[in-house]
């Protein structure tokens, strides 16, 4: 089944999310090649939610397995399409909790949900800077509000006091551009927060966009250096070598999570012997495994990812490293 199944994906190859959508596209091409599967069919949504459903309609006519877009708003549109059409979508790019649970039986998510994004940062703060209050700043959209809501719950569990203003630690949860702009406007010297963390600092692009990234903590869905050999899909070293050969640079997590999602989708289709939504759902809910992206397990009722966790990273000398 794996060799015959064709993967199609709707991605932001242009528009405001193109820096991530094009990485996902490159990751899919490399991942499919390493698996010996047909090249993926990729269609651009330009980051516009209104273009997602028509694009999936087109892909559904020629592809056996469908991957959704990168981004919460576009992934929400894909989940709505899956629910209304009765088709099945593999979610590699929509972290929102409501997105991940929007279409049980029709959407399976591979990435950590937004409510779990900031947990590693909060635990680090409680351990290394006990008693330091934390200020949480969401961006304009629902993504940031969900990250902040999860951070508040994590802070309550860790005994970290959350404040609305004043000195202490700061965690930013906006879009990439919002986070970079906020970091670039932070004061220096004694007025700077004791610890600064952002969602955006979890990708390598942050090092080029921020004026002074050193010392900033980030939240990453994936960083290279995972131990062990994955049970499903290509191993990390092989993927990294092939990705660099194909693109001239190393991948960020959007490329890896897309490749891992396609590997999971192909594996489930092979186990089920079918691409029928019910068969894919049964195979996915029973699966507990690992890929080069990390652990995989889903909630059997909602399809929300429960096995994969984020990694806390810190920028130092222009490079980010796991904490």
TAHU-V467291 format. One record per residue. N is the residue number from 1. PSI is psi as a letter, one per 40 degrees, with the letter a starting at -180 (NA if undefined). Layout:
[[N:PSI] [N:PSI]]
This chain:
[[1:d] [2:d] [3:d] [4:d] [5:h] [6:h] [7:h] [8:i] [9:h] [10:h] [11:i] [12:g] [13:e] [14:i] [15:a] [16:d] [17:e] [18:d] [19:d] [20:d] [21:d] [22:d] [23:d] [24:d] [25:d] [26:d] [27:d] [28:d] [29:d] [30:d] [31:d] [32:d] [33:d] [34:d] [35:e] [36:f] [37:i] [38:i] [39:i] [40:i] [41:h] [42:h] [43:h] [44:h] [45:e] [46:e] [47:e] [48:h] [49:d] [50:e] [51:e] [52:d] [53:d] [54:d] [55:d] [56:d] [57:d] [58:d] [59:d] [60:d] [61:e] [62:e] [63:i] [64:d] [65:h] [66:h] [67:h] [68:a] [69:i] [70:h] [71:i] [72:d] [73:d] [74:d] [75:d] [76:d] [77:d] [78:d] [79:d] [80:d] [81:d] [82:d] [83:d] [84:d] [85:e] [86:e] [87:i] [88:h] [89:h] [90:h] [91:h] [92:e] [93:e] [94:h] [95:e] [96:h] [97:d] [98:d] [99:d] [100:d] [101:e] [102:d] [103:g] [104:h] [105:e] [106:e] [107:h] [108:h] [109:i] [110:d] [111:i] [112:h] [113:i] [114:d] [115:d] [116:e] [117:d] [118:e] [119:d] [120:d] [121:d] [122:d] [123:d] [124:d] [125:d] [126:d] [127:d] [128:d] [129:g] [130:h] [131:e] [132:h] [133:i] [134:h] [135:h] [136:h] [137:h] [138:i] [139:a] [140:d] [141:a] [142:d] [143:d] [144:d] [145:d] [146:d] [147:d] [148:d] [149:d] [150:d] [151:d] [152:d] [153:d] [154:d] [155:d] [156:d] [157:d] [158:e] [159:f] [160:h] [161:h] [162:h] [163:i] [164:d] [165:i] [166:i] [167:i] [168:a] [169:i] [170:h] [171:h] [172:h] [173:g] [174:a] [175:i] [176:d] [177:d] [178:d] [179:d] [180:d] [181:d] [182:d] [183:d] [184:d] [185:e] [186:i] [187:i] [188:i] [189:a] [190:d] [191:e] [192:i] [193:i] [194:d] [195:h] [196:h] [197:i] [198:i] [199:d] [200:d] [201:e] [202:e] [203:i] [204:d] [205:d] [206:d] [207:d] [208:d] [209:d] [210:i] [211:d] [212:g] [213:e] [214:h] [215:e] [216:h] [217:i] [218:i] [219:h] [220:h] [221:d] [222:i] [223:i] [224:i] [225:e] [226:h] [227:i] [228:i] [229:h] [230:i] [231:d] [232:h] [233:a] [234:i] [235:i] [236:d] [237:d] [238:d] [239:d] [240:d] [241:d] [242:d] [243:d] [244:d] [245:d] [246:d] [247:e] [248:e] [249:i] [250:i] [251:i] [252:i] [253:d] [254:d] [255:d] [256:d] [257:d] [258:d] [259:d] [260:d] [261:d] [262:d] [263:d] [264:d] [265:d] [266:d] [267:d] [268:d] [269:d] [270:d] [271:d] [272:d] [273:f] [274:i] [275:e] [276:h] [277:d] [278:d] [279:d] [280:d] [281:d] [282:d] [283:d] [284:d] [285:d] [286:e] [287:h] [288:h] [289:a] [290:i] [291:a] [292:e] [293:d] [294:a] [295:i] [296:h] [297:i] [298:i] [299:h] [300:e] [301:d] [302:d] [303:e] [304:i] [305:h] [306:e] [307:d] [308:h] [309:i] [310:i] [311:h] [312:h] [313:i] [314:i] [315:h] [316:h] [317:f] [318:e] [319:i] [320:i] [321:i] [322:i] [323:NA]]
